[in-house]
Amino acid sequence: MPEMTEEQRRVLEEKLKNMSPEELAKLQKQQCIFCQIISRKIPTKKIFEDEKCLAILDINPAAKGHLLLIPKEHYAIMPQVPEELLNHLTTISKKLSQILLRALKVSGTNIFIANGPAAGQRAQHFLVHIIPRKELDKIMDWDEKLITKEYQHQIGSLVESKLYLLMGLDALKREPTLSVTPEDELPTETPVKQPESDKENSTHKTAKKRKFKHESDKDHNTKKDNDTEREIKKESKRSDVSLDDIANLFK
């Protein structure tokens, strides 16, 4: 279908603005491919049908047995669908899921609704997807579609490096980056050079301590000498005997 010119688009928009809700609904049905399928204008493989809905095989299936459950009345998005019809579609979806499980011997089914273009809705007609699933079939593999394996690896490497850095570990060697040096290998302590003022104060304090010690030792020795002298004098007095004292002993 050729693209519309700017003039044709302007005319169409003006025409749409002037249409009544009934006329708009009729136009939507005329342009809707699923409404044409329901009216048999477009052939399809029907699986189920009642007075309210129709289930057909998807022309571009995600898996073998992929079904589309379509309400016969045209509704563009889910909020427009009456509650009673939604309940009916849910019941039919359950029955079709059970049929797929038994007929195709699959492990499960996905039942979902793409509601709006941002959610992946491509058709202008509300419908329900029923997709048979098998183990490891990788249909709707969200990990690969949302985040690629390469991007996952990059994120993992960054997180791992940051984690090991916070733990003080080498991300490559998986061992501590800081090692303890044995005592015999520890560097000898180098004396810290003191400023001249501190050195002078230190020398002065040392000399003062030595002088005090010397004076203290001198006093102690002097006292000791005095005591010794007194003891000698005392003993001398005791041993100092005159001849008269001796003579008196014989009287």
C-alpha positions in Angstrom: 0.0 0.0 0.0 1.6 3.3 -1.1 2.2 5.9 1.6 -0.2 8.8 1.9 0.9 12.3 0.9 0.7 15.1 3.4 -2.4 16.4 1.7 -4.2 13.0 1.8 -3.3 12.6 5.5 -4.7 16.1 6.3 -7.9 15.3 4.5 -8.2 11.9 6.4 -7.6 13.5 9.8 -10.2 16.1 9.1 -12.7 13.4 8.0 -12.0 11.4 11.2 -12.6 14.5 13.3 -16.1 15.0 11.8 -17.2 11.3 12.2 -19.6 10.1 14.9 -18.5 7.3 17.3 -20.7 4.9 15.3 -19.0 5.8 12.0 -15.5 5.5 13.6 -16.3 2.1 15.0 -17.6 1.0 11.5 -14.4 2.4 9.9 -12.2 0.5 12.4 -14.0 -2.8 11.7 -13.5 -2.2 8.0 -9.8 -1.6 8.5 -9.3 -4.4 11.1 -7.8 -7.6 9.7 -9.2 -9.7 12.6 -12.7 -8.3 12.0 -12.3 -9.5 8.4 -11.2 -12.9 9.6 -14.3 -13.1 11.8 -16.6 -12.1 8.9 -14.9 -14.9 6.8 -13.5 -12.3 4.3 -10.0 -13.7 5.1 -9.5 -17.5 5.3 -7.9 -18.9 8.4 -7.6 -22.2 10.4 -10.3 -22.1 13.0 -9.8 -24.2 16.3 -12.8 -23.0 18.3 -15.8 -20.8 17.9 -18.9 -19.7 19.8 -21.3 -16.8 19.7 -18.8 -14.5 21.5 -15.3 -15.4 20.3 -13.1 -17.2 17.8 -9.8 -19.1 18.3 -7.5 -19.5 15.3 -3.9 -20.6 14.6 -1.4 -17.7 14.5 -0.1 -17.2 11.0 3.3 -16.4 12.5 3.5 -18.7 15.5 6.0 -18.5 18.3 5.6 -22.3 18.7 3.6 -25.1 17.1 0.0 -24.7 18.3 0.2 -21.0 19.0 -3.5 -19.8 19.3 -5.2 -16.4 19.1 -8.4 -16.1 21.0 -10.4 -13.1 19.5 -13.6 -11.5 20.6 -16.1 -11.2 17.7 -17.0 -7.7 18.7 -14.3 -5.1 17.9 -12.4 -3.7 20.8 -9.0 -2.0 20.4 -7.6 -2.4 23.9 -8.5 -4.3 27.1 -10.1 -1.5 29.0 -12.8 -1.3 26.3 -13.8 -4.9 26.7 -16.9 -5.5 28.9 -16.3 -7.4 32.1 -18.6 -10.3 31.2 -16.8 -10.8 27.9 -13.4 -10.8 29.7 -14.6 -13.5 32.1 -15.8 -15.6 29.1 -12.5 -15.2 27.3 -10.7 -16.3 30.5 -12.8 -19.5 30.7 -12.2 -20.3 27.1 -8.5 -19.7 27.5 -8.4 -22.2 30.3 -10.1 -24.9 28.2 -7.9 -24.2 25.2 -4.8 -24.5 27.4 -5.9 -27.9 28.7 -6.5 -29.1 25.1 -3.0 -28.0 24.0 -1.4 -29.7 27.0 -3.1 -33.0 26.1 -3.0 -32.8 22.3 0.6 -31.6 21.9 2.0 -33.2 25.1 3.7 -30.0 26.1 4.9 -29.0 29.6 2.9 -25.8 29.9 1.4 -22.8 28.2 1.8 -19.0 28.2 -1.5 -17.1 28.3 -0.9 -13.4 27.9 -2.4 -10.1 26.5 -0.4 -7.4 24.8 -2.3 -4.4 25.8 -1.3 -1.3 23.8 1.6 -0.6 21.4 4.1 -0.1 24.2 3.3 -3.6 25.5 3.9 -5.2 22.0 0.3 -5.0 20.6 0.5 -4.9 16.9 -3.1 -5.4 15.8 -5.9 -2.9 16.6 -8.1 -5.7 17.8 -7.9 -7.0 21.4 -7.0 -10.7 21.6 -5.5 -13.3 23.9 -2.3 -15.3 23.1 -2.1 -19.0 24.1 1.3 -20.5 23.4 2.4 -24.1 24.1 5.7 -24.4 26.0 8.3 -27.1 26.3 11.4 -27.3 28.6 14.3 -25.2 27.3 12.5 -24.1 24.1 13.8 -20.6 24.6 10.6 -19.0 23.5 10.2 -15.6 25.2 13.6 -15.9 26.8 13.4 -12.6 28.6 17.0 -12.8 29.9 18.3 -12.8 26.3 15.8 -10.3 25.0 16.0 -7.7 27.7 19.7 -8.1 28.5 22.2 -9.8 26.1 24.7 -12.3 27.4 27.5 -10.0 26.6 26.0 -7.2 28.6 25.3 -9.5 31.5 29.0 -10.5 31.4 30.1 -6.9 31.4 27.8 -6.0 34.4 29.0 -9.1 36.2 32.7 -8.2 35.7 32.1 -4.7 36.9 30.2 -5.8 40.0 32.8 -8.5 40.8 35.7 -6.1 40.5 34.0 -3.6 42.7 33.1 -6.3 45.3 36.7 -7.6 45.5 38.0 -4.0 45.7 35.8 -3.3 48.7 36.9 -6.6 50.3 40.6 -5.7 49.7 41.1 -8.6 47.3 42.6 -8.8 43.9 39.9 -9.5 41.4 42.3 -11.4 39.2 44.3 -13.4 41.7 41.4 -13.8 44.2 43.9 -13.2 47.1 44.6 -10.4 49.5 46.4 -7.4 47.9 48.1 -6.7 51.3 50.4 -9.3 52.6 51.9 -9.6 56.1 55.7 -9.4 56.2 57.5 -11.9 58.5 59.1 -10.3 61.6 62.6 -11.2 60.4 62.0 -9.3 57.2 60.5 -6.2 58.8 62.5 -3.1 58.1 64.6 -1.7 61.0 63.2 1.4 62.5 65.2 4.4 61.5 65.6 7.1 64.1 63.7 10.2 63.6 65.8 13.3 63.3 64.8 15.7 65.9 64.7 19.5 65.4 67.6 21.4 66.9 65.4 23.0 69.5 64.0 19.6 70.6 67.5 18.2 70.6 68.8 21.1 72.9 65.8 20.6 75.2 66.5 16.9 75.3 70.2 17.4 76.1 69.4 20.0 78.8 67.0 17.6 80.4 69.5 14.8 80.3 72.2 17.0 81.8 69.8 18.1 84.5 68.9 14.6 85.4 72.6 13.6 85.5 73.4 16.6 87.8 70.5 15.7 90.1 71.6 12.1 90.3 75.2 13.2 91.0 74.1 15.5 93.8 71.9 12.9 95.2 74.7 10.3 95.1 77.0 12.8 96.7 74.6 13.6 99.5 74.0 9.9 100.1 77.8 9.2 100.2 78.3 12.2 102.6 75.6 10.9 104.9 77.2 7.5 104.8 80.6 8.9 105.6 79.2 10.9 108.5 77.6 7.8 109.9 80.7 5.9 109.6 82.7 8.6 111.3 80.3 8.7 114.2 80.5 5.0 114.6 84.4 5.1 114.5 84.4 7.8 117.1 82.0 5.9 119.3 84.2 2.8 119.1 87.2 4.9 119.7 85.8 6.3 122.8 85.0 2.8 124.0 88.6 1.7 123.3 90.3 4.8 124.6 91.5 3.6 128.1 94.0 5.7 130.1 96.7 4.3 132.4 94.9 5.7 135.4 91.8 3.6 134.5 94.0 0.5 134.4 95.7 1.4 137.7 92.3 1.9 139.4 91.5 -1.7 138.5 94.2 -2.9 141.0 93.2 -0.8 143.9 
